Amino acid sequence: MTTTTKTILVTGATSGLGRHMALHLAREGHHVFATGRNVERLRSLEAEALAMSVKLEAFAMDVTDDASVDAARDQIRARTAGHGLDVLINNAGFGLLGPTEAIGDAEMKRQFDTNVFGLMRVTRAFLPEMRDRRAGRVINVSSMGGRVTLPFFGVYNASKYAVESLSDALRIELGPFGVDVALVEPGMVKSDFAQHAVDSLVSYRTPDSPYAAVLASVERMNADAKRFIEIDTVWVSRAVARAVRARRPRARYVVSIHARLTLVAQRLLPTRWFDAILARSVGITRRALAGAAAAPPALAGAAE
């Protein structure tokens, strides 16, 4: 692909990273289609783009609904005279946190329906034109958590591991058709995403939970993480823009020094050591959990 103007779709663009990414790419001169489920926020995004005099069109699309995705595909075909997309950026997703054993099937399915099945639903919808032209690019926004599993992130990380594997397979399968597939792997990013994820974790902080003593300090740990390791959305948007511009994009773009160091540590340290570091980072220790197990329910609740 050359560095000329591209027609790009960004999913999950109503807020946070997706919104910033859509505006960033539009400012670089690309024709951006931005989608999401919140129509009011999409109208706000269009108004912001109009004030900046950049080319961005926003409309509703629910990645978990076949009819909604098909309608968006047809709309983009009509607005591009049948050309379709040059670049698809699968950004839509959310994070569900909690003790892995406590998360039920319905919540797990909801996580995978958006982060995995939704991503593939959108990808399948827009691939035919790229394959027919022997040119196109799919950029999947994954996470450092697609390669490193964190305590209480098991279900979310599992969805991102799936995205990593699917992207690796697609990269090999679509290469002969001239379609590139790249992954962008951020660490912790300043956005509503992180707070919503933490809110979902706090909901499991019940007096009868065996993890109550640990979950009681979740908000403090999140505040510490924000101070020391959280990065601005602009760094992720810039990585995505590089993946769009590159003649031959890298398979993976790791965003943030913290994410890189974590991946290096995972590779170099014995698993038992690395597990211990991750456990201590969220307060999962024998002493804390043994104390929670020994305390009667009333005391466990009071400890919160």
C-alpha positions as CSV (number, residue, x, y, z in Angstrom):
1,M,0.0,0.0,0.0
2,T,1.2,3.5,-0.7
3,T,0.9,6.5,1.5
4,T,-2.0,8.0,-0.4
5,T,-5.4,8.7,1.1
6,K,-7.1,5.6,2.4
7,T,-10.8,4.7,3.0
8,I,-10.8,3.5,6.6
9,L,-13.4,2.1,9.0
10,V,-12.8,2.4,12.8
11,T,-15.2,0.3,14.9
12,G,-15.9,1.3,18.5
13,A,-15.3,5.0,17.8
14,T,-17.9,6.5,20.2
15,S,-15.4,7.3,22.9
16,G,-11.9,6.9,24.3
17,L,-9.3,5.3,22.1
18,G,-11.5,4.6,19.1
19,R,-12.8,8.2,19.0
20,H,-9.2,9.6,19.2
21,M,-8.0,7.1,16.6
22,A,-10.7,8.1,14.1
23,L,-10.0,11.8,14.4
24,H,-6.2,11.3,14.3
25,L,-6.5,9.3,11.0
26,A,-8.9,11.9,9.6
27,R,-6.4,14.7,10.4
28,E,-3.8,12.7,8.4
29,G,-6.0,13.1,5.4
30,H,-7.8,9.8,5.2
31,H,-11.5,9.3,4.6
32,V,-12.7,7.8,7.9
33,F,-15.9,5.9,8.6
34,A,-16.5,5.8,12.4
35,T,-19.0,3.4,13.9
36,G,-20.4,2.5,17.3
37,R,-23.7,1.9,19.1
38,N,-24.2,5.3,20.7
39,V,-25.8,7.5,18.0
40,E,-25.6,10.7,20.1
41,R,-21.8,10.3,20.6
42,L,-21.4,9.6,16.9
43,R,-23.2,12.8,16.0
44,S,-20.8,14.6,18.4
45,L,-17.9,13.0,16.7
46,E,-19.1,14.1,13.3
47,A,-19.5,17.6,14.6
48,E,-16.0,17.7,16.0
49,A,-14.6,16.4,12.7
50,L,-16.6,19.1,10.8
51,A,-15.2,21.8,13.0
52,M,-11.7,20.5,12.2
53,S,-12.5,20.4,8.4
54,V,-11.5,16.7,8.1
55,K,-13.3,13.9,6.3
56,L,-15.1,11.7,8.7
57,E,-18.5,10.0,8.5
58,A,-20.1,8.4,11.5
59,F,-23.0,6.0,11.7
60,A,-24.3,3.3,14.0
61,M,-23.1,-0.3,13.8
62,D,-23.4,-3.0,16.4
63,V,-20.6,-5.6,15.8
64,T,-22.6,-8.3,17.6
65,D,-25.5,-8.0,15.1
66,D,-25.3,-9.5,11.6
67,A,-27.9,-7.2,10.1
68,S,-26.3,-4.1,11.6
69,V,-22.9,-5.1,10.1
70,D,-24.3,-6.0,6.7
71,A,-26.2,-2.6,6.6
72,A,-22.9,-0.8,7.5
73,R,-21.1,-2.7,4.7
74,D,-23.7,-1.8,2.2
75,Q,-23.7,1.9,3.3
76,I,-19.9,2.1,2.9
77,R,-20.1,0.4,-0.5
78,A,-22.6,3.0,-1.6
79,R,-20.5,5.9,-0.3
80,T,-17.4,4.7,-2.0
81,A,-18.9,3.8,-5.3
82,G,-18.5,0.1,-4.7
83,H,-14.8,0.3,-3.7
84,G,-15.3,-0.6,-0.1
85,L,-12.5,-0.2,2.4
86,D,-8.8,0.1,2.1
87,V,-8.2,-0.4,5.8
88,L,-10.4,-2.0,8.5
89,I,-9.5,-1.2,12.1
90,N,-11.2,-3.5,14.5
91,N,-11.2,-1.5,17.7
92,A,-14.6,-2.3,19.3
93,G,-14.3,-4.1,22.6
94,F,-14.7,-4.0,26.3
95,G,-13.0,-5.5,29.3
96,L,-14.7,-7.8,31.8
97,L,-12.7,-8.3,35.0
98,G,-13.3,-10.5,38.0
99,P,-12.1,-13.7,39.7
100,T,-12.1,-16.2,36.8
101,E,-14.1,-18.8,38.7
102,A,-16.8,-16.2,39.6
103,I,-17.6,-15.1,36.0
104,G,-20.5,-17.0,34.6
105,D,-21.1,-18.4,31.2
106,A,-23.5,-15.5,30.2
107,E,-20.8,-12.9,30.9
108,M,-18.1,-14.8,29.2
109,K,-20.2,-15.2,26.1
110,R,-20.9,-11.4,26.2
111,Q,-17.2,-10.7,26.3
112,F,-16.4,-13.0,23.4
113,D,-19.3,-11.9,21.4
114,T,-17.9,-8.4,21.1
115,N,-14.2,-8.9,21.3
116,V,-13.9,-12.1,19.2
117,F,-17.0,-12.9,17.3
118,G,-17.8,-9.3,16.6
119,L,-14.3,-8.7,15.2
120,M,-14.6,-11.7,12.9
121,R,-18.1,-10.7,11.9
122,V,-16.9,-7.3,10.7
123,T,-13.8,-8.7,9.1
124,R,-15.7,-11.3,7.0
125,A,-18.1,-8.5,5.8
126,F,-15.3,-6.3,4.4
127,L,-12.7,-8.8,3.1
128,P,-14.2,-9.7,-0.3
129,E,-13.5,-6.4,-1.9
130,M,-10.0,-6.3,-0.5
131,R,-9.3,-9.9,-1.8
132,D,-10.8,-9.1,-5.2
133,R,-8.6,-6.0,-5.5
134,R,-5.5,-7.9,-4.2
135,A,-5.0,-5.0,-1.8
136,G,-6.2,-4.1,1.7
137,R,-5.3,-4.1,5.3
138,V,-6.9,-5.3,8.6
139,I,-5.6,-3.8,11.8
140,N,-6.8,-5.5,15.0
141,V,-6.5,-3.6,18.2
142,S,-5.5,-6.2,20.7
143,S,-3.6,-5.7,24.0
144,M,-0.5,-6.6,25.9
145,G,-3.1,-8.8,27.6
146,G,-3.2,-10.9,24.5
147,R,0.2,-12.3,25.3
148,V,0.4,-11.9,29.1
149,T,-2.4,-13.1,31.4
150,L,-3.0,-11.0,34.5
151,P,-4.8,-12.0,37.7
152,F,-8.6,-11.2,37.4
153,F,-8.2,-10.5,33.7
154,G,-8.5,-14.1,32.7
155,V,-11.7,-13.9,30.6
156,Y,-10.8,-10.6,29.0
157,N,-7.2,-11.8,28.3
158,A,-8.6,-15.0,26.8
159,S,-10.6,-13.0,24.3
160,K,-7.5,-11.1,23.4
161,Y,-5.5,-14.3,23.1
162,A,-8.1,-15.4,20.6
163,V,-7.7,-12.1,18.6
164,E,-4.0,-12.7,18.5
165,S,-4.4,-16.3,17.2
166,L,-7.0,-15.3,14.6
167,S,-4.9,-12.4,13.4
168,D,-1.8,-14.7,13.0
169,A,-3.9,-17.2,10.9
170,L,-5.5,-14.4,8.8
171,R,-2.1,-12.8,8.2
172,I,-0.8,-16.0,6.6
173,E,-4.0,-16.9,4.8
174,L,-4.6,-13.5,3.3
175,G,-1.0,-12.6,2.4
176,P,-1.2,-14.2,-1.1
177,F,-4.3,-12.1,-1.8
178,G,-2.4,-8.9,-1.0
179,V,-4.2,-8.3,2.2
180,D,-2.1,-7.4,5.2
181,V,-3.1,-8.1,8.8
182,A,-1.4,-6.3,11.8
183,L,-1.9,-6.2,15.5
184,V,-1.6,-3.2,17.7
185,E,-0.9,-4.1,21.4
186,P,-1.3,-1.3,23.9
187,G,-0.6,-1.5,27.6
188,M,-2.9,0.5,30.0
189,V,-4.4,3.5,28.2
190,K,-6.0,6.6,29.5
191,S,-9.7,6.1,28.6
192,D,-13.1,5.1,29.9
193,F,-12.2,1.5,29.1
194,A,-10.0,1.1,32.1
195,Q,-12.5,2.6,34.6
196,H,-15.3,0.5,33.2
197,A,-13.2,-2.6,33.6
198,V,-12.3,-1.8,37.2
199,D,-16.0,-1.1,37.9
200,S,-16.8,-4.6,36.7
201,L,-14.1,-6.0,39.0
202,V,-15.4,-4.1,42.0
203,S,-18.8,-5.7,41.5
204,Y,-17.3,-9.0,42.6
205,R,-16.2,-7.5,45.9
206,T,-18.7,-9.2,48.2
207,P,-18.3,-10.2,51.8
208,D,-18.5,-14.0,51.0
209,S,-15.9,-13.8,48.2
210,P,-12.7,-15.7,48.9
211,Y,-10.9,-12.8,47.2
212,A,-12.6,-10.1,49.3
213,A,-9.4,-8.9,51.0
214,V,-7.7,-8.5,47.6
215,L,-10.6,-6.9,45.8
216,A,-10.9,-4.3,48.6
217,S,-7.8,-2.6,47.3
218,V,-8.6,-2.7,43.6
219,E,-9.4,1.0,43.3
220,R,-6.1,2.0,45.0
221,M,-4.2,-0.3,42.7
222,N,-5.9,1.2,39.7
223,A,-5.0,4.7,40.9
224,D,-1.4,3.7,41.3
225,A,-1.3,2.2,37.8
226,K,-2.8,5.4,36.3
227,R,0.1,7.4,37.9
228,F,2.9,5.2,36.8
229,I,2.1,3.1,33.7
230,E,-0.9,4.6,32.0
231,I,-0.2,6.1,28.5
232,D,-2.1,8.7,26.5
233,T,-4.3,7.6,23.7
234,V,-2.2,9.5,21.2
235,W,0.5,6.9,21.4
236,V,-1.9,4.2,20.3
237,S,-3.3,6.3,17.5
238,R,0.2,7.0,16.2
239,A,1.0,3.3,16.2
240,V,-2.2,2.6,14.3
241,A,-1.3,5.4,11.8
242,R,2.1,3.8,11.3
243,A,0.4,0.4,10.6
244,V,-1.8,2.2,8.0
245,R,1.1,4.0,6.3
246,A,3.7,1.2,6.2
247,R,4.4,-0.4,2.9
248,R,4.9,-3.7,4.7
249,P,3.3,-3.4,8.2
250,R,4.8,-5.3,11.1
251,A,2.9,-8.2,12.5
252,R,2.7,-6.5,15.9
253,Y,3.0,-3.0,17.2
254,V,3.6,-3.0,21.0
255,V,2.7,0.4,22.5
256,S,4.4,1.6,25.7
257,I,7.7,0.8,27.4
258,H,5.8,-0.9,30.3
259,A,4.2,-3.3,27.9
260,R,7.6,-4.1,26.2
261,L,9.3,-4.6,29.6
262,T,6.5,-6.9,30.7
263,L,6.8,-9.0,27.6
264,V,10.5,-9.3,28.0
265,A,10.2,-10.3,31.7
266,Q,7.7,-13.0,30.8
267,R,10.1,-14.4,28.2
268,L,13.2,-14.3,30.4
269,L,11.9,-15.2,33.9
270,P,10.9,-18.7,35.1
271,T,7.1,-19.0,35.0
272,R,7.0,-19.5,38.8
273,W,8.9,-16.2,39.4
274,F,6.8,-14.3,36.9
275,D,3.6,-15.7,38.4
276,A,4.8,-14.5,41.8
277,I,5.4,-10.9,40.5
278,L,1.9,-10.7,39.0
279,A,0.3,-12.1,42.1
280,R,2.0,-9.7,44.4
281,S,1.2,-6.8,42.1
282,V,-2.5,-7.2,42.9
283,G,-2.0,-8.4,46.5
284,I,-2.7,-12.1,45.9
285,T,-0.7,-13.6,48.7
286,R,-1.2,-16.6,51.0
287,R,-1.4,-14.4,54.0
288,A,-4.1,-12.1,52.5
289,L,-6.3,-14.9,51.2
290,A,-5.8,-17.1,54.3
291,G,-6.9,-14.1,56.4
292,A,-10.0,-13.6,54.3
293,A,-10.9,-17.3,54.5
294,A,-10.5,-17.3,58.3
295,A,-12.6,-14.2,58.9
296,P,-16.4,-14.6,59.5
297,P,-18.6,-13.0,56.8
298,A,-19.4,-9.9,59.0
299,L,-15.7,-9.2,59.6
300,A,-14.9,-9.7,55.9
301,G,-17.5,-7.2,55.0
302,A,-16.3,-4.7,57.6
303,A,-12.8,-4.9,56.3
304,E,-14.0,-3.3,53.0
